[in-house]
Amino acid sequence: MGHRKERVEELIKRIVSEVILKEINDPRVGFVSVSAVKLNKDFSVAEIGVSVLGGSQDIRKAFIGLQSARGYIQKYVAKNIRLRIVPKIDFFLDSSVAEGVRMVNLIESLEGESDKPSEEI
C-alpha cells in the first residue's frame, strides 16, 4: 500500500499545482508552490504543504486565498483523479524551503568569517 500511497500523493501534488497555476485567478495566491502532499491511511484527508514567496503578510494573504479556493481545488482534484473517496484538502505552510535558504546563508556567512585572517592577541 505504501507505493500506491506515494503515487497518489504525487498525482495530487501535480493536479493541485496545475490548478493553482492555471485556474486560480486570485491575486492573493500569487507566488505559491506545492511542495508536499501527505495522505492519511484511508486517503480521506490530503494535507498539502505549500511554500509562499514573500513576507508574513504575503503568506497570510496566500492562505486566505487558498482557503477560499479550497472547494474549487477539491472539485478539480475529484474530476481529475479516480478514487472512491476524494480526499478533503487541508493546506499547511511548508517552511522547509525558507529553512534551507536560511541554512545556506548561515553556512556562507560562516565560510566568509573563516576566510578572514584571525588576529592573534
C-alpha positions as CSV (number, residue, x, y, z in Angstrom):
1,M,0.0,0.0,0.0
2,G,2.9,2.4,0.6
3,H,3.8,2.5,-3.1
4,R,0.2,3.3,-4.1
5,K,0.0,6.0,-1.4
6,E,3.2,7.7,-2.8
7,R,1.8,7.6,-6.4
8,V,-1.5,9.1,-5.3
9,E,0.3,11.8,-3.3
10,E,2.5,12.7,-6.3
11,L,-0.6,12.8,-8.5
12,I,-2.5,15.0,-6.1
13,K,0.6,17.3,-5.9
14,R,0.7,17.6,-9.7
15,I,-3.0,18.3,-10.0
16,V,-3.1,20.9,-7.2
17,S,0.0,22.6,-8.6
18,E,-1.7,22.7,-12.0
19,V,-5.0,24.2,-10.7
20,I,-3.2,26.8,-8.6
21,L,-1.0,27.8,-11.6
22,K,-3.7,27.7,-14.4
23,E,-7.1,28.0,-12.8
24,I,-6.9,30.2,-9.7
25,N,-7.0,33.8,-10.6
26,D,-7.0,35.2,-7.1
27,P,-4.2,37.8,-6.8
28,R,-3.6,36.7,-3.2
29,V,-2.4,33.3,-4.4
30,G,0.5,34.8,-6.3
31,F,3.8,33.0,-5.6
32,V,2.6,29.8,-4.1
33,S,4.1,26.4,-4.9
34,V,3.1,23.0,-3.7
35,S,6.0,21.2,-2.0
36,A,4.4,18.2,-0.3
37,V,1.3,16.1,0.0
38,K,0.6,13.8,2.9
39,L,-2.3,11.4,2.7
40,N,-3.7,9.7,5.8
41,K,-4.2,5.9,5.8
42,D,-7.6,5.8,4.3
43,F,-6.9,8.6,1.8
44,S,-9.7,10.7,3.2
45,V,-7.5,13.7,4.1
46,A,-4.7,15.2,2.0
47,E,-2.5,17.7,3.8
48,I,-0.9,19.9,1.2
49,G,2.3,21.7,2.0
50,V,2.8,25.0,0.3
51,S,5.6,27.4,0.2
52,V,5.0,31.1,-0.4
53,L,7.4,33.6,-1.7
54,G,7.3,36.8,0.3
55,G,6.9,38.0,3.9
56,S,4.5,37.1,6.6
57,Q,1.8,39.4,5.2
58,D,2.1,37.7,1.8
59,I,1.9,34.3,3.4
60,R,-1.3,35.3,5.3
61,K,-2.9,36.6,2.2
62,A,-2.0,33.5,0.2
63,F,-3.5,31.2,2.9
64,I,-6.7,33.3,2.9
65,G,-6.9,32.9,-0.9
66,L,-6.1,29.2,-0.8
67,Q,-8.8,28.6,1.8
68,S,-11.4,30.5,-0.3
69,A,-10.4,28.4,-3.3
70,R,-10.3,25.1,-1.4
71,G,-13.7,23.9,-2.6
72,Y,-12.8,24.6,-6.2
73,I,-9.4,22.9,-5.9
74,Q,-11.1,19.8,-4.3
75,K,-13.6,19.6,-7.1
76,Y,-10.8,19.9,-9.7
77,V,-8.9,17.1,-7.9
78,A,-12.1,14.9,-7.9
79,K,-12.6,15.5,-11.6
80,N,-9.0,14.5,-12.5
81,I,-8.4,11.6,-10.2
82,R,-10.2,8.3,-9.8
83,L,-10.6,7.4,-6.1
84,R,-13.5,6.0,-4.2
85,I,-13.2,8.8,-1.6
86,V,-11.9,12.2,-2.8
87,P,-9.6,13.4,0.0
88,K,-10.5,16.5,2.0
89,I,-7.9,19.1,1.3
90,D,-6.1,21.0,4.1
91,F,-3.2,23.4,3.5
92,F,-0.2,23.9,5.7
93,L,2.9,26.1,5.4
94,D,5.9,24.1,4.4
95,S,8.8,26.2,5.7
96,S,11.5,23.7,4.5
97,V,12.4,25.9,1.5
98,A,12.8,29.0,3.7
99,E,14.7,27.0,6.2
100,G,17.0,25.7,3.5
101,V,17.8,29.2,2.3
102,R,18.4,30.3,5.8
103,M,20.9,27.4,6.4
104,V,22.7,28.2,3.1
105,N,23.1,31.8,4.1
106,L,24.3,30.8,7.6
107,I,26.9,28.4,6.1
108,E,28.1,31.1,3.6
109,S,28.4,33.6,6.4
110,L,30.5,31.1,8.5
111,E,32.7,30.4,5.5
112,G,33.2,34.1,5.0
113,E,34.3,34.5,8.6
114,S,36.8,31.6,8.3
115,D,38.4,33.2,5.2
116,K,39.4,36.3,7.2
117,P,42.8,36.1,8.9
118,S,42.5,35.8,12.6
119,E,44.2,38.4,14.8
120,E,46.4,37.0,17.5
121,I,46.4,38.6,20.9
